[in-house]
Amino acid sequence: MASPLTVDNDLKRSDKKLAKKMVKIEKRLMENENILISQESTKILCVQNGGLVNGVSQEELLPLFSKFGVMSGIVMLPRKQYCFVCYADAASAALAHEKLNGFLLRRGPDPAQDVYLYLCFVEKVPPSISPSYEKPPGLDIVEEFVSEETEQALIKLMDLDADGTAKETSLMKHRRVKHFGFEFKYGINDVDVNDPLTDGIPSICHEFLNRAKDQGLVDHFPDQLTINSYEPGQGIPAHVDTREAFEDGIIALSLGSQVVMDFRHDDGRHVSVLLPRRSLMVMRGESRYVWSHGITPRKSDIVAAQACRNLTDSRGTDENDGGLTLQNRGRRVSFTFRKVIKDRQASKHDSCKNDDSGDVSLEDTSVPQTEEEAVALERKHVNKVYEDIADHFSGTRYKPWPRVIEFVMQQPPLSLLADVGCGNGKCLGANKELFEIGSDFSSNLASICHSRGFETCVGDVTCLPFRSGSFDVVLCIAVIHHMATKHRRHKALSEVVRVLRRGGRALVYVWAMEQELNKSQSKYIKPRRQMRQDGVTHQDAADTTSDRLTCDSTSVRAHENGAEKLVGKQSDKVSEDSDIGTGECSVGDTVSGPASGLVSCSQQECHKPDLKTPIAVRQISTRHRNNVTEKSPDLEDLSSTETSTNACSVTSVSADSSSEVSQASHDKKLAVHVNRTQFKDQDLLVPWQLKTKSADKTRSDGSDEPVKADLFHRFYHVFRQGELEAMCKRVPGCAVTQSYYDQGNWCVVLERL
Amino acid sequence: MKLLTHNMLTSNIIKGVTKGFPLGITSTKVEVKEVDFNPAFVVKTLTKIDYPALYQAAKDIGYADGLPEKLEDNIKENEELLKKLHNALLQVEVIEGELVCPESGRKFPIANGIPNMLLQENEVENVAQ
């Protein structure tokens, strides 16, 4: 035992330390939460070092703090090193303060894990994100969906020896399972559609399944049932039900005991949802495809205590109404009903639903070798996205490029002009002396163009629906670089020339491989700071907008977000167009950087939210097509084998081992471009990120990061110097009258001979 | 879709279709929108378009009143006719309807004034690569 004097010294020292600590806490609370520390006792304690960041859970705190009185809530905030403990009365809080301030919550083998709790009184708590106040989109819980009688009968189904007819169950590592309709094979995470079980969905389930269908909870009558039996302390790892295997709309009954299910989103959101006993959980849409769900193995859950409902603190904890209690788990039997997708080919169309990471769409994305593959690639990574983001796309591009307009203005009055790939029609309407028709592959963009008063049709640049020789002028701006093979680029250019009358002129812009020419960087890669120094203003930067957006599997997510949530105006844009104000333009994507006041989309920011793997290694399963070589009429050989192989070499190529040749140059994976950098390859996927602001206020943890991030990939073939001109030479009747480089684009003026 | 636009369109992009022009029109909704009259434009444009196709199209949608089946040489002086031609070329718009390929019978929808000329992949002639 230490001498009294020593104790005094220690106390003094620790008092000082504590006081210092408190000042720090006070400052932090004020800054982060706008919450003042109270010198008087209140009902609410802020518990420093008791936050999620410290690895502290409600489960740990509840037993500790509940000793001192009736609690009405524990508010945990993501990424914070404090939490709030709310009592029904100030006296309990004061008692807890007295006993627990400076309390060592645990002393693990690793001293770094030690947590000392420091407490102070506060008047209010920040809005809670605690369980059950938020649910992943598409998730529904229908309470009391089956009666207690049905519950007991259903549980019997699971029990082996209940009546001798029960089927075999298998003991998983952490739980017991049993299947009806189809066996779910955990090895492949799928069912064998050709091998149904003799027992379909038990008839006892038909009543409530029909009810679920009638109530519109699901669109189908399920044909596969998995029964899980969980003993207290058992759980199931986080997972997303195999997307290819089951239709949207998965429902699960919880029987015997409640449980808290954890839903997690890739962007870090985590929602705990209470599944009460005899409730039906319905997972659809985002909750089914995007969020993972799992059950943490533990023996109890924190649930709202009905009895404490009237003890809610009135000064800001109403969201925690009802208080919390720790409820032990009993044996829980869950009935999960799913509808097997039998036609797997057809379901591939839905592969857009198919991803957590936002990027599964890239799985098959390699440099196309055949027309068919090219068309498929363009459909997915060029055409489709316009339909989904047309509004936003259009909203971000309203300024035509100066040199394009200059060209249009030079055309003789009364000329007929076709703008192929007109987008929203931003190049149209400048010269009132012309009759102009726009055409675009995207019907949504065509609609926008038409609504602005321009004649518009929906058409394909590789087979334009116009008569030969019918136009005096053709514009083809930022279009041909989206064609995925030389042959198709050639075809598109040939079409431009074909529809021109003799002597007619066309202006063609394509994105350039070279983003730096004569030591001058294009705006695309020029750092924003420098641009500002160069006199590019905020507004200019905001006017730069992205051009071709490509849809991939993220389209569904874009849908789910709803177009209205897409960020327009000045926020979150990746730009690709011109700064009209400075006379600069770029077909490519300039990404608005932070210096411009826009949300930056640098490599990291672009990818982190959705992708777990770094870009360089995010490659795509390999197929071998050694026999297929593109034989294009376009003979200029500027292919980029060396650069692309480069890009490929970083990747972990999951090559088909049966293949004789392991690294074939033809079998190039499409590299994913890093925005605002030089191109490493001519054929690539350019990421485009759409960030949307958080819709739910529950994430008010002081951080203002956007919650949602949708990643798109557009296919581009960026042109090397001379490539466009060489291609023109291969088109009969086509003469290049002018060629130039304009802000990262190769441009030619053509004349039809 | 104005009839001037229609005059530029063809369905010869369909595999096996050689001319694909002029496209037949069936319309369920036609609107007439006023456009500034520019006689010079009409005269010039008439040299560029296929007049019989314009006439037929106007007839198809019921707006051929006063249009001659064949154009005389001296239209320049005939302002009344020029106005009618102006109307047919630029003011009459097919809002809802269909374009019909004269050879294959393939129909292309016109919705909200926009003809959709996209083809299925199997309808397109794939030039050997």
Chai-1 contact restraints between the chains, C-beta under 6 A:
chainA,res_idxA,chainB,res_idxB,connection_type,confidence,min_distance_angstrom,max_distance_angstrom,comment,restraint_id
A,E371,B,N126,contact,1.0,0.0,6.0,A-B,restraint_1
A,L414,B,F41,contact,1.0,0.0,6.0,A-B,restraint_2
A,L414,B,K44,contact,1.0,0.0,6.0,A-B,restraint_3
A,I437,B,T5,contact,1.0,0.0,6.0,A-B,restraint_4
A,A446,B,I114,contact,1.0,0.0,6.0,A-B,restraint_5
A,H450,B,G113,contact,1.0,0.0,6.0,A-B,restraint_6
A,H450,B,I114,contact,1.0,0.0,6.0,A-B,restraint_7
A,E455,B,K2,contact,1.0,0.0,6.0,A-B,restraint_8
A,E455,B,T5,contact,1.0,0.0,6.0,A-B,restraint_9
A,T456,B,I114,contact,1.0,0.0,6.0,A-B,restraint_10
A,C457,B,P115,contact,1.0,0.0,6.0,A-B,restraint_11
A,C457,B,M117,contact,1.0,0.0,6.0,A-B,restraint_12
A,V458,B,N116,contact,1.0,0.0,6.0,A-B,restraint_13
A,V458,B,L118,contact,1.0,0.0,6.0,A-B,restraint_14
A,G459,B,M117,contact,1.0,0.0,6.0,A-B,restraint_15
A,D460,B,L118,contact,1.0,0.0,6.0,A-B,restraint_16
A,C463,B,I13,contact,1.0,0.0,6.0,A-B,restraint_17
A,C463,B,V124,contact,1.0,0.0,6.0,A-B,restraint_18
A,P465,B,L9,contact,1.0,0.0,6.0,A-B,restraint_19
A,P465,B,I13,contact,1.0,0.0,6.0,A-B,restraint_20
A,P465,B,M117,contact,1.0,0.0,6.0,A-B,restraint_21
A,F466,B,M8,contact,1.0,0.0,6.0,A-B,restraint_22
A,R467,B,M8,contact,1.0,0.0,6.0,A-B,restraint_23
A,R467,B,T10,contact,1.0,0.0,6.0,A-B,restraint_24
A,S470,B,M8,contact,1.0,0.0,6.0,A-B,restraint_25
A,H487,B,Q129,contact,1.0,0.0,6.0,A-B,restraint_26
A,K631,B,Q129,contact,1.0,0.0,6.0,A-B,restraint_27
